[in-house]
Amino acid sequence: MKQDISINDVAKEANVSIATVSNVLNGKGRVSGITERRVRKVIEELGYAPNLLARNLKTNQSGLIGLVVPTVKPGRLKDNPFYWDLLAGVEEAARERDFHIILAGIEESEETFSFVRERQLDGLIVVGAGEGSTAIERVQALDVPVVFVDNYIRNPKLYQVCLDDRLGGLLATKHLIDKGHTRIAVLIGDIQMERIQHYGVLQERWIGYRMALEESGIAYDPSLMIQYPTSVEGGYRAAEWLNQHDDVTAIFSFSDISAMGILKGLKESGRKVPGEVSVIGFDDLFMSGYTHPPLTTVSQNIQVKGMAAVSLLYNQMDRVSEFSRKVVLPVELMIRESTGKAREGN
């Protein structure tokens, strides 16, 4: 068999024109189902692989999309499976149009985004850069299609995908209050509370928490805000904090991965969940139903979030203007066994 199979070879073997083969490869033009199946069978039999470099030169596209997570915390990507699920959704949607993904964790204050021009990326998905972030201004200056995920940026001209985080915070806290809890701690993340307005997702969940307290006539207590990293280790440290605050009967972690650290820490210290402390998370990661006990959490479809971001990128690339520039995805409360009634005497 020939080592270098060309599009001409495929067209000849399938008894069609080169243009027809090209249409099948690119999903364009009018090609009957019978013809498409015949062409794809020949492609498979001959082992033909399109010359991406030649195609990119012709279309002026690299076929690459960047997924960017601004972070000043080393290891943030590997520590939180949220990003794995998001990447899976992005990759699935990108594959439909033969795009490939470049994943980059960056430090906002120092990143120049030179890699975007060097690799000639066709688009960017930027995760978690809050209002006022230097990354937003620099990305806009690149003049490439960009979608911001979980950013809460006020500029209505920017393409954004986010979650109803405020409702999520409200649902989680109300669930605990309905169980009789009044001293509810929050593992909010490794942030300075006076700068919470720069962390859109965390701020929205925190506002939802406060709304639920206010609706129930419970005073907000800033001393219940636990500021440890969003990681298993951060959750484990939060469990140590709980052991020193016996009056706190419930904790709301703004991420499932941290909630799992809380469960581990409480178990090792001999405290019962939910008998002594109720624990609720946020995200509904694929393993959240397999913890001990199974984790009550605010559920979001993370893969759909990634797919929605790619869809907004395609709208920009295809110059589609009739769709909204902002997608807000729903949440729901997933009640499992890590939350229960507040213990007697609370």
N, C-alpha and C positions, 0 to 999 in steps of 0.2 A: 504493500500500500504506500502511496505517496506520503512523504513526511509533511510537505507544505500543501495543504488542501486550500484552495482558493474558492471564492464565491462563484467563480466561473465553473469550477468543477461541480459544485452543488447544483447550479442551474442546469448544466448539461445532463447530469445524472437524473435530475427530477423532471427534465424535459419542460422547463419553464424559463422565463427570462430572468436576467440578473435583477431587474427591478422587482420582480415578484419575490425573489429570495430576500431582497432587502426589505420589502414590505413585511414579510413574515418575521424577520429578525427584529424589526423596529416597531411591530404592531401597528403599522399604518397602511393606508390604502385599502382597496377592496380586493380581498382574496377569499375565495370560497373555502369552506371547511375541508372539503376533500383535498383541495390543492395544498392547503396549509399543512394538513396531516402528512401528505406525501413529501413535502419539502422538509418538514421536521424529521421524518423518518430517515431521509437521505443525509441530513445534517448529522444525525446520531450515528448512522452506519459509517459515514466517512470520517467522523471525528472532527468535523469542521469547527474551528473557533474563530470568531470574527477578530480582525485586526483592530484592537481598540485604539491604538495610536492613530491609525489612518482614519478611523471613524471620528475620533475626537478632533483631528485636524479639519475634517470636513464639516463637522457640526459646530465647531468652536466650543465644545464642551469637554470637560475632563472626565465626567461620569462620577465625580466624587462629591460627597456631602460631608461637612464637618459637624460633629456633635461635640459641643464645647461646654465644659462644666467649670466655671470660675471657682477657684478654691484656694485658700491660703493654708489649708490643712492637708499635709501629705497623707496619702492613703485613703482619702475620702471616697474615691471611686470604688476601691476594692472592699471597703468596710461596709458599704450600704447596698444591699441587693436591689434597692429601688432603681439604681442606675442600670443594673443588668436587665431588668424588665423593660425599662425605657428604651434601652439600646435594642432589645429584641423587637419592639414595636416599630422603631425607626427603620431597622434593617429589613423587616418584613415588607413595609410599604415601599422602601427604596428599591428593593429587588424587583418589584413589578415593572420598573422602567430601567432596569439594569444599572442603577446607581450603586456605588459602594460607599461605605462609611469609614471616616477617619475619626477616631475618638481621642479627645484631648482634654486633659485636666490642666488648667492654667491658673496662674496667680494674677489676679486682676490688675494690681497696681503696676506690674512690670511687663505684662504681655503686650506685644506690639501687633500681634496677629499677622506677622509677616508670612507665616506658613500658608495663609489663605491665598496670597498671590503666588508664592513659590510653587504650591501644588495646584494652582489654578482651580480652586474649588468652585463648584457651581452654586453652592448655597451653604448656609450655616444654620444650625439650630443651637441656640445659646440657652443654657439652663441655669436658673437661679441667680441671675444678676439683678439686684434690686434697683429701685428708683435711685437715681443719682450715681450709679456705678460708672466708673470710667470706661468699663468694657463696652457699654452701650454706645457711647459716643464714638469710640474707635471702630466698632463694627459698622456703624452707619456710614462712616467715611470710606469703607471698602467698596461701596456701591455693588454689592452682590445681594441676591435674595436672602433674607434672614427671617427666622421665626424665633421669638422669645418664649421659652417655656417656664412657667412658674416664676414670673418676674414682677407682675403687677406694676406695669409702667403706665403712666397717665397719658402718654402721647397716643391719641387714637389712630394715628397714621401707621403705627407699627403693628406687625402681625404677631399675635400672641395666642398661646394656649395655656389655660390655667384651670384650676379646680374651684369648686365652691367651698373653699377652705373655711370660710367663716361659718357656714352651715355645719361643716364637719366638726368644728370646735364646739358649736352649740349642741349638736346631737350627742356628742361624747359626754360633755359635762352634764347635760340634762339627764342622761341615762344614770350617771352616778348619783346625782341629786335625788332622782326618783327612787334610788335604792337606799336613801337615808343618809348619804354622805354629805357632810358640810365642810370638813377640812380636806380639801382636794388639792394636792400638790400638782405642779406641772413641770415636767422635764422639757424645757423649752429649747435647749441647745446652748452651745458655747458662744453666747452673744452678750453684749452689754445692753441691759434693758432700756437705757436712755437712747439707744440707737435702733430700737426695734422697728422704727418706721422704714429703715433701710433693708429690712428683711421681710418682703411682702408676704410670703407664705406663712412665716411664723407669726407675723402681726395679725393676719386674718384669722388664724386659728386661735390666737390669744384673745382677739376681740370677741369671737364666738364664745369662748370660755367665760369671759367677763359678762357677756349678755345673759348667759344662762344663770350665772350667780345673781345678777341684778333682778332677773325675772322671779327668782325664788327668794329674794330678800336677804341674800347672803353677802356679807361685806367682802370686798376684794382684799386679800392680804398679800402684799408683794413679797413677803418673806417665804411664801410657798413656791416661788419661782426658782426652780433648780437649774443652774447654768453649767451643765456638763456637755461634752461633745455628743453629737449624734452618731453613736456607735454602741456596740455591745459593751465596751469598756465604760463608756459614759453611763449607760444604764446600770451597770454593776456598781459604780460609785454612787448612783442615785439610791440604790438599795441600802447602802451604808448610811446615807443621809436619813432615809426612812427609819432605820433602826434607832436613830437618835431623836426621832420625833414621833413618839408613840401616839400623840393625839391625831396624827394624820392617818386616815383610814383608806384613802384612795389616791391614786396617782394617774394622771393623764400624760402619757408620753407622746410627743408630737411626731414620733416615728416608731414603726414596729420593731426595727432593729434594736433601738434603745430599750424598748419594752421587754425584749427578750433578755437583755442584760439584767433588767430589774428582776425578772422571774428567776433567773439563775442566782442572783445575789440573795434574794429573799429565801429561796429554798436552802441555800447553804447556811444561812443564819437561823434556820429552823422556823421561819415565819410562814404561816399558811396563806395561800392565795386561793380563793378570795376570803377565807374565814377571818383573817386578820387585816389584810390589805387587798383591795381591789385594784387591778391593773388594766388599763385600756390603752391601745396604741392607735396608730394612724398609718394607713397605706393598704393593709390586707395583702402582705407579701405572700408568695406561694407557700411558704412554710409556716405561716402564722396559725394555721389550723392544726399544726402538728406539734406545737409546744406543749409543755406540761405545766399547768392546764392549758387547753387551747385558748388562744388570745382573742378577747373581744377587741374590736378595732373599727375604725372608720374606713370603709372600703372605697377604693378608687380603682378604675381600670387603667393601670399604668401603661400597658402596651397600647391601648387605644389612644392614650395621650401622645405617645411617640408617633403613631400612625397619623393622628390629626396634624401634628407639626409638619410631617412630610407633605401632607395634602396641601397645607397652606404654602409650602415652598413651591409645589407644582403650580399653584394658582399664580404665583408671581412669575415663575418661569414661562408659563403659557399666557401671561398677561390677562388672566381672568379677573374681572373686577366686580362681578355682580354678587360675590360671596362676602360674608362678613369677615373682617380682619381679626376678629377676636372670637375664640371658641372657649366656652366655659363648660367643663364637664361635670356631671353630677357625682354626688357621694351618697352612701347609705351606711347605716350602722349595722355592723355584723356582730351580733351578740353571741358570745361563746361562754366559756366556763371560768374566765379569769376575773369576772366581776360578779359581785353578789351584794347582799344586804349589809349595811354598816353594822359592825359589831355592837352588842348591847352596851349602853352606858356612854356611847359617843355623843 
